[in-house]
Amino acid sequence: MDRPMVGGHAAHPGFDMRLNDTLASHLPATVRRGSFRIASLAAMAWLCLAGSAWSAPPTAASIEALLAVTKSEALVEKTSAELERNMQDAISASLQGRQPTEREQQIIQQMTRESAALIRQELSWATMRPMMVQIYQSTFTQEEVDGQTAFYRTPVGAAVVEKMPAVMQATMAATQQSLARLMPQLQAIAQKHLAQAKAANTESAAAAPNKP
């Protein structure tokens, strides 16, 4: 079957396959990074907690106040925008520096529009807010929510809100660097055990009696 023609240009061979491979390898990691950023909202909440006696679940109104003072809506919106940018970078990487044809450009634009719309829908504040309220209600007591809200209204608490995203980003970058340094050792371990398995299979085959 001939490749589709647009404006007299055929799509570059293998582009769709490389694009799929790129999205398959980059987008899951991108989404994980976005989920990690959103999960950091809950991690921030533990910074000023101490053990307390059991009490009734916190009210939705008190959690709404906590989410407001921690600027959770802005963080969710920023995460959504970053995911869109990372997705576009992954698509561009699939071109390997080559100028896309008209057909490829149409594919990229359509894919970007549909993916961005899905991300904005799933990570919108309207979707995330009730989910976060439910999580906070099932995790914290009223005393803990009130204590966090009071803390984040102080200058130190406000500084934590402002700086925690940078801390999370630096932590992820440092973790990725550590994994990159370990990669040669991990590959060596894998190769060693694969060689041992191959040798064991060879010995087993040689020791097996010859069938008539």
N, C-alpha and C positions, 0 to 999 in steps of 0.2 A: 504494500500500500504506500502510495506517495505521501511524503510529509506535507502537512498543510502549508499552503502558500498564502502570504499576505503581502501585498505591495510588491509582488515579484520575488519575495525572499522566502526561502524554506527555513523552518526551524532548525537550529544547529543540531547535528546528530548527537544523541545521547543527552541533550539538555534536560529533557523531562526526567530521565533517570537520575542524573546528577542532582537535579533540584529536589527530587523525592529523597535521595540519600542524604542531602544536606539538611533538609527539614527534619528527617528522622533522627539525625545525629545531634543537631543543634537545638531544635525546639524543646525536646524533653528537658534538656539541661537548663534552657532559658526559663521554662515554666517552673522548674524546681527552684531556680534562683528567685523568681517572683514569689513563689509560695513561701520561701525562706524569709523573704522580706516581710511578708504579711504575718507570718508566724512570729516574727520578732516583736510584734505588738504584744502578744501574750507574754513573751519573755521579759519585756520591759516591766510588765506588771509585777513581776516577782522581786524586783530590786529592793523594795522597801517593806517586804512582808516579814512577819514573824509569826510563830505558832499562836493560834488563838482558839478559844473554845468554839464549839459548834454553835451556829446561829442560823436563822432563816435565810433562804437565798436572797441575794440582793435584788432590789427592785429594778425594773427596766429603766426607770428614770435616772437612777443613780449611775447605772452603767452608761447610759447616754451621756451623762455629765463627764464621766471618766474618759470616754472615747473622744469627747470634744476637747478636753484639756490636753490629751495626748496627741491631738491633731491626726487622728487615725484616718479620717476621710482623705486628707491631703496625701498621706502615705500610700493609701490604696490607689488613688488616682495616679500618683507618680509611678508606682509599680506597674500599673496598666500601660502607661505611656512607654516605660522602659522596655516592657515585653514587646510592644509593637516595633520599637526601634531595633531591638535585637533580632526580631523576626525578619525585618527588612535587610539587616546586615547578613543574616544567614542566606537569604535569597540571592543577594548580590555576590556572596562568596561562591555560589554555585556557578557563576559565570566565569570565574577564574580570571578576572580582569578584562574579559572580552566584551565589546560593545554588543548588547543584545539586538537581535533582529526585531522587526516590527511585530512578528508573531510572538516571539519570546516576551517582548515588552507588554503585549496585551495579556499574556498569561500571568506575568508578574503582577501587573496592576490589578487584575481580577482576584488573584490569590491574596494579595495584600489587603484589598477591600474586605473580602469575606472573612479573612482571619482577624483583621483588626476589629471588625464588627462583633465577632464572637468573643474576643478578649474583652472588649468594652462592656459587653453584656454580662459576661460571667464575673468580671472583676469590678463591676459598677458598685458604687456605695449603696445603692438601693438593694443590691443582692447581698453584699457583704455585711451590712449593718445588722440585720436581724440574726444572721448566723453568728456574728461576734457577740451579740447580746446573749444569745442562748448559751454559747460556750462559756462566757464569763459567769452567767448565772449558775451553771453546773460546776464551776471550778472554784469560785471565790464566795466568801461570806459577805454579808452586808458591811461588817466592820472592816474587812480587808479592802473592799471597794472604796469605802469612805476614806480609809487611810491613804490609799493610792491617790485618790483625787486631791486630797489635801497636800500630799507630797508634791505632785506635779504642778501644783499652783504656786509652789515656792520657787525662788530663783534657781536653786540647785535642780529641782525637778524639771523646770523649763529647759535647763541646759541639757539634761538627760534626753528629753524629747528631741531637741534639736540635733544632738550629736550621735544618738544611738544608730541612725541609719548609716552614718559614716563608719561607726564601729563595726557594724554588721558587714558592710562592704569590704572593709579592710580584712576582717576575719575570713571571709570567703576567698579573697585574693591570696591571703597567706596560706590557706588550706590547699588551694589549687597549686601553689608553688611547691608546697611540701609533697603533694602527690606527684608532681612532675619530677622532682628529684628522686623519688622512690621508683619511678617507672622502670629505669634500667634494671634495678635489682629485682623488681617484680617480674619483669620479662625473663631475667636469668633464672629465677626460681621456676617459672613455668616451663622454660626450655629444658631445665635439668630433669624435671619430673616427666615431661613428655619423652625425653630420651630414655629414662629408666623404664617407662612403660613399653616403649618400642623394643628395648632390649629384652624385657621379660617376655613379650609376645614372641620374639624371635627364638628365644631359648625353649619356650613351650612347644613351638612348632617343630623345632629340631628334635626334641625329646619324644615327641609323639611317634608311636609305631607306624611304620609304613603300611598303608592299606593295600591289599592285593589288587 
